[in-house]
Amino acid sequence: MSEELPAGSQGKIIVFGSSQIRRAWVDDQWYFSVIDIVGALTDSASPPKYWDAMKRREKAGSGVDLSTLCRKVALTGADGKTYKSDGVNTESAFRIIQSIPSPKAEPFKRWLAEVGHQRIQEIENPELAQQRMRDLYKEKGYPDDWIEKRVRGIAVRDELTGEWRKRGVQEQRDFAILTAEISKATFGVTPTQYKQLKGLKRENLCDHMTDLELIFTMLGEAATTEIARNKNAQGLVANKKAAREGGSVAGSARRQLETKSGRKVITRANYLAEKPKPKRLLKTD
């Protein structure tokens, strides 16, 4: 038996088995309807009543108040009107699923146990995480040479963000500012503009880059790491300067290549746009 994982869809309604689960994009993440999850994973004729009883049972048993995992989000009802309803992000959805005593929830529980086991293995042996990453990209249709560049790019990015943290840059918002500086100097566009160019929404930009786009991204980030380290850049302002300088190294190399080759590095194409992408399935048999 196989069930499609909820996180893969991009619409406002996703399908799990024969059930529809509503969701809303709030604060840069999906929030799923708790009532719809309960309805999909139980045989209850009244999911709202089941949810209320489940909260009481969990609080009496473990002392956990499942309501604290939820937030009210605007969801469209069967009548076409919008109502505020309990919603949970992906992490909290999995926690709630663990509390559902239904045979329909068992495949998810077994999958969560497997993921937890794999995570412990990866902590003990980080090479396993890289191999699983490679396997996932291969299943999506990426060739081995592209995968190697992507994996290397992730390592370069991790080294850069680690260097930023050492130099007093901690907030994700500041990481985004610095990344935009590198991208503007490397490609002439910010990551947001780059995604618009490729017609992307919430997809990962690097997963849709060509080999050359990945190479110049790595060069800009590696150069930024080297400059920040050698100049001992401290704080956001100094690291913004290092980001611009690092990106300019890659930008200069890009322009030289474009002049010599007569072809632009930046492309509107998504890397696998013409290739069918197999769905990631949760296997339970």
N, C-alpha and C positions, 0 to 999 in steps of 0.2 A: 504494500500500500504506500502511496506517496501523497503528500500534501504540499501545496505551494506555500512558501514562506511569505508572510505578510509584507516584509520590508521591501520587496522588490518592485512593487507597482508604483506608478507615478500619478494615478488618478485620485479622485476624492473618495471613490468606493473601490475596495478590493474584494476579491472573491476567495473565500476559504471553503473548500469542498463545495457544497451547494448553498452556502450562506454568504451574504454580503456584509462587509464590515466597513462602516463609515470612518472617515478620519479627517483631520484638519491639520494644516501646517501652521504651527504656532512657535514663535521664538526659535526658528531654525531647526525644528524637528517635528516629526509626525506625532500626533496624538490620536489614539484609536478609541473608538466607542467601547466602553466597558460592557455595556448592555449587549452589544452585538457580539463581542467575544464570548460572553457567557452563553448567549443564544446559540452560537456556533459549536460550542464545546459541551453542551448539556442537552438533555431532552426536555428541559423545562418548558411548560406551556406559557410561563410568565417570567422571562429573564429578569425584569426589574425586581420581582419578589424574591427570586433566587439570589440575586446580587445582595439584597438587603439581609437575607438569612445567612448568606455566606459571610458577610462582614461581621455579623453578631457571633457566628460560630468561631471565626478566626480570632476575634478579640477575646472570647471566653477561653479558647484553647491555648493560643500562643501569646496572647497579650498584644498582638499587632493590630493596629487600626488601619485596615486597607484603604480607608477613605483618605488618609494622609498621602497616599501614592497618586491620588487623582487631582485633576483640576477641571474646572468647568470650561468646556469649549463649545463653540457654536457648531451644531450639526443639523443637517436637513432631515426632517421627519418624513414619514410616509405620505403626509398630506402636502408636502412640498414647502412647508414653513420651517423656519430655522428656530431651534430651541437650544438652550444651554443644557449640556448633559455631561456626565462623568467621562473624562478622557484620560488615557494614560500613555506615556511614551513607551518605547519598545522595551526598555529595561523593566519598567513597572508592569507592563503587560505580561512579561514572562513570570514575574513574581506572583501576579494574580492567578495565572494559569496553574502555578504550583499548588494553589489552594483549592482548585476545583476537583472534587472527588468524583470524577466522571471518567468512564472508559475512553471517551472521545479525547480527553486531555492527556491520556497516557503517552501517545506518540510524541507530544511536545515535551513532556517530562523526561522521557528517555533521551530525546535529542539534547535537552538542556544538560542532562547528566553527562552525555558524551562530550559536549562542548566544554564543560567544566573540567573533565578529565584531560582533554586535549590541551586546555590552557595550562594546567599544572605541568604537563609534559613539556610544553613550550618554555615555561619559566625555567625548568631544569635543563632543557636543551634548546636554546634559541634557534638552532639550525632547523629544527622541526617546523617552526613558524614560517621561516623562509621557504621551506619546501612546500608547505601547504599553500602559501601565497602563490608560488609558481604553478601549482596544480590548479588553483582557481582560475588564474589567468589563461592557462592552457585550455580549460573547459570552456572558456568564453570565446576561444578561437584565435588567441594571440600566438604568433610564432615565437620560437625559443629565443631568437636574437633580440626581439622586442622585449620579451619578458626579462632578459638579463639586464637590459638598459633600465627598465622600469624598477627592478629590484635595486640596482645600483643607485638610481635616482632617489629612492626612498632612504637609502643609507646616507647619501649626501645631505638630504634634507634633515634627517635626524641629527647629524653632526652639526648642522647649522643652527637648529633650534636649541640644541644643547649648549652651543657657544653663546647664543643670545641669553639663555637663562643665567649663565655664569656672569654675564655682563649687565645684569640688572633689568633685563627685559623679560617679564613674566606673563603678562596678560596676552590672551589669544588675540585680542583686538590689536595690540601692538605688533604681534607676529604678522597679522594681516596687513598692517601699514607697511612694515618692512618688506614683506613679500611683494606688495604692489610696487614699491620703489625698485626692486630688482627686476620685476617684469617689465616695467615701463622703460628701464634703461636697456634691457635685453631685447625686447620685442617692439617697444613703442606703444604698448597697450597694457592696461592693468589686467589682472586675472578676470575681473568681472567683464571687462570689455572683450577679452579673449574668448570667454564662454559665450558671450552674445554673438561674436563672430562665427563661432562653430555651431550656434543654435542649441547650446546646452542650457539646462536650467539648474538642477541640483546635482547633476552628474559630476564626477571627479574630472577636472580638466586634464590632468596628466594621462588619465586612462584613454583619452581621445587624441593624444598627440602622436605625430609621426616620429620616426627615429631621430630626425634632425631637430625637431622641436624639443624632444627629450634631452638630447645632447646639449643644446644651448641652455636649456633650463638648468641642467646639472652644472655647466660651466659657470653660469651666473651665480649660483648658490655656493659652489665650491670657492670661487674667487672671493665672494663676500665673507665667507668663513675665514679665509686666509688673511684678508685685509683687516677684518675686525680683530683677529688674534694678534697680528703683527703690530697694529697701531694701538692695541689695548683700548679699543673703543668701549666706553662705559655709558650706559643709559640710552634712552631712545634716540635723542638727537644725534649723538655720535655714531650710533649704529645705522641711522638713516643715511648718513653720509657714506658709511662703509657699504651699505646696500646699493646706493647709486653708483659708487665706484666699481663694485663687484659686477653689477649688472652691465656697466659700460664696457667692461672687458669682454663680456659675452656679446654685447651689442655690436661692438667694433668687429669682432670675428664674424658675426652673422652677416654684417653688411659687406665685408670683404668676400665672403663666400657667394653672396647674391650677385655681386659685381662680376666675379670670375665665372660663375655658372650660368648667369642670366636667368636665374629662377628664384622666386621668393621662398624663404624658409617657412613663413607663416602660411597656413592653409585653412580654408573654411571647412575642409572635410573632417568628418569624424573618422578616426582610424579604422573602426570596424563597421562603418555605416553600411557598406554593401554586403556584409557577411551576416548570416543568421546567427543570433546569439542564443545558445541553449539556456533554458531556465534552470536556476539552481533549485533543486528539489530536496525536501526533507524526506529521506528514505527511512521507512519504519518497519520494513520486513526483512 
